């Protein structure tokens, strides 16, 4: 089980396809992971509704979601190696 105390951030991507490939690679290697999805267009908890009033003109909507992938600290080096080995598959 991955907790806040035993996890380490592996990678952050803004593309759903890339995070899907990363998840598949980790799953195939038997590495547990957690994903935190941050919606850049959701209202901020500190400024209620501030983002909801802005328009999307000129914004790249593909960058509106941030996928932060965490693994156990003990699995980090192996997971990092897998991502580096498959860099072109992920980010190609």
N, C-alpha and C positions, 0 to 999 in steps of 0.2 A: 504494500500500500504506500502510495506517495503522499507525504504530508508537507506542510510548509517548511518544517525543520529538516527534512531529508531530501529536498529537491533542489535542482539547479536548472536554470534556464538554458536550454539547448540552442534554440533558434527562434527568431521572430520573422514571420513572413506576412505579406498582405494579399496573398493570392490563394484562393480556395484549392485550386488544383495542386499547387506546390505543397500545401499542408496535407493534402490527401496522399500525395506520393511519400512524404516524410512519414506519415502515420503508417502507411503500408510497409515501408522499409523497417521501421521499428518493430512493428507487429511480427514481421517475418523473422526477425532476429530474437524475438521473445523479450523485448525490452518494454517495460511498462512506461507509460507516458500519461501526462495530463495536458489538456489544452485550455488555455484561457482565451476567450474571444472578446475583444474590445471593439464595440461598435462606435466609431468616431462620430456618428451622427446622433447618438442617443444623448438625451439631456444630461448635463453634468450634475452630479449630486450636490455640488457646491453653489451652482448658479442655476437654479431651477428653470428649465426651458430655454436656456441661452442658445443651445445649438439648434433647437427646433425652429427658431425664427430666421435662421440663415438660409439662403438659397444655395442651390448646387451648381449654379452657372460657373463654368470654368473649373470645376473640381473633377478630379479623376475618381469616379465612383468605385472603381476597382480597388482603391486604396482606403475605402471607408471602413473596412474591417481589418483588425490586426489579430493575427493568430500567434500566440505565445506558447511554445511547446516546452514543457518541463519533463525532465527525467530524474530518476534517483541519482544522488551524488555518486553512488558506487557504480552506476551504469554510464556516467557522463562520458568518460574517455572512449568507451566502446561505441556509444551512440554518435559521438563527434566523428570518430573514424569512419563509421558507416555513411554519415552525411558527406564527408569529404570525398570518400571513395565514389559516391554516386552524385557528385556535384552537378555534372552535365545532365543527368537524368532529371534532377530536381529543378535546376535553374536554366537548363538548356535553352 
